[in-house]
Amino acid sequence: MERDLLSMKQQLAEKEKQVQELQMKLQTKQEKEHIHILPTESVDELNKKLETQYAISRRKTMEIEDLKATMRQKDEKMIDTEKELASLKELSETRLQEIEQLKLKLENNNRLQVPVEETSETIKDESSDDDTSSIENIVMKPEDKSLTVNLQENGEVEWSQDGVQLTSPSVDQCKEVISKLEEEHKSIIFNYSSSDSIQVLIPTVLERGTINQLAIYFSLLSLDDVLSFSSQLSINKSLTTLRLTHGSMSDDGVIALAQSLQYNKTLHSLYLEYNPGITSACAQSLAELLLTNNTLNGLSLDHTNIDTDGVMILMESLKTNNTLMIFRLDKQHKETCSTLPYYKHIKNRLHFVKL
């Protein structure tokens, strides 16, 4: 009996040992595998965070796409606006030229009279930025105490200490001016003058050789008008400044004028600006003038209708002309002139004027 009991105890001890060994093996296996499992709540929170981040990312992406689309629309609108502005600018320039031509035609047809003060201020403004010569002596100052005004039915004549200004003068008024001109009168201004008045007064005063400044505004000179004083101008030894502007010259007149000035030895400044009737047709004559005349140092051709071809003809004459120091042209010609191989040698003599 005791032997059986001892045997059973031994078997029980072995079983317990086997159980312990199994437990140790199980523990060792668990430690090796060491599987970490997140709690169910942690997984749900992580999923929610991921969904939130995805939603935010998607919203940002959509905002970026919207901004890109807006930028594209603005770029397209800007391009359309630039095209429209360019078109409007071109149209505006064309309209301004048409208006200027219509104004000149109206003024020449109606021979409108303007106040002397207004004309004087206009001349003063135009001459303020010129580099070639001062025209202070040619401006009639209304406040001058020595100024006397001789008003007649057909026009106005104003005398100052150093000159006379005529607005729409009659032939008789011009003859009276000739009789009253004295040595100290150095300047004459014409406004809205007829051919008869021009042909009576200008040849005589040029032949006398006492005036040094002559200005004619708003008075379209015909070829006959220019020819009437061309011979006197050619040999005149007193005139230094000649202004024929604001619709006073056309191609025929310029050609005749250029020929008469080729051998003139005293004229320094020639102003022909604001003459829409001047085109490239007279460019060759002006170029020949610059090739032969060696006393002219200022020439203004801005606000005319001389095109690129005409300007190129004139530029060629500057290769040999070394006396013309100031040459005024429209700014639209600057880019073309700057491409000339000899541009750096003449650029300081060119002045480009905005339209």
Buried (B, 14 or more C-beta within 10 A) or exposed (E): EEEEEEEEEEEEEEEEEEEEEEEEEEEEEEEEEEEEEEEEEEEEEEEEEEEEEEEEEEEEEEEEEEEEEEEEEEEEEEEEEEEEEEEEEEEEEEEEBEEBBEBBEEBBEEBBBBEBEEBBEBBBEBBEEBEBBEBEBBBBBBEBEEBEEBEEEBBBBBBBEBBBBBBBBBBBBBBBBEEEBEEEBBBBBBBBBBBEBBBBBBBBBBBBBBBBBBBBBBBBBBBEBBBBBBEBBBBBEBBBBBBBBBBBBBBBBBBBBBBBBBEBEBBBBBBBBBBBBBBBBBBBBBBBBBBBBEBBBBBBBBBBBBBEEBBBBBBBBBEEBEEBBBBBBBEBBBEBBEEBEEBEEBEEBBBBBEE
